[in-house]
Amino acid sequence: MRRVPVSALPVLARHLGVSLEELIGEQPGPARRGPAPKLQQQLERLRQLPKAKQKFVVEMLETVLRQAG
């Protein structure tokens, strides 16, 4: 089993896109304000796209938001 310094845990959690509690297997505390779970899932899927497709999606989103507001 490999040991990770405690000081590295916040950095590791941030890079993995999870909370520190999730990383160490604890139940997360009370719900925090933030994006809805579905939006989080969509953002994760967006991160996995090639850069060119990410840019296309962002441009489309910006266009829709400009038209709506």
N, C-alpha and C positions, 0 to 999 in steps of 0.2 A: 504494500500500500504506500502511496506517495503522500508526503506531507507538504502542505502549503502554508507559508507564513500567514498568520492572522492579518497582518498589515496588507497582504495582497488580496484579501477577500473582496473588499469594496470595488477594487479595480476589475477583478474577475467578474463579479456580478454585473458591473456596468457594461463590460464587453459582451457578456452573454445576454444582456437585455432582461435581466431578472432582478428581483429585490434580493437584498442580502439574506432575508429570512428564507426566501425560496431556495437560494443557493445552499444554505446549510440544512435545509429540510424542515424548517419550522413553519408553522401555520402563519400566514400573514396576519397582521393586526387588523384593526377596523379599516374599512374601505377608505381609500384616499380619493380626493378629487382628482380627476384625470379623464383621459379618453375612455369611452365605452370599450368593453372587451372586444366587440366586433371590429371597432376601428383599430384597436391595437393589433388584431390579427391581420387586418388589411395592410397596415403599415409594415408589419413583418414580411408579408408577402411581397410588398413593394420593394423592400430592402434586398430581397433575393433576386429581383429582376436584373438583367444587364443594365448598365448605366444609360444606354441609349433609350431603353424602354422606360426607365425611371424618369428620365427627362421628359419624355412624351406624356406620361401620366401626370407629372407635375404641371406641365403646360396646360393640359386639358383641365385640370382642377382649378388652376388660376383663372382660366377663361370662364369657367362656370361661376366661380366666386365673384369675378368682376361683374358678370351679367346679373347676378343675384343681388349685388349690393351697390 
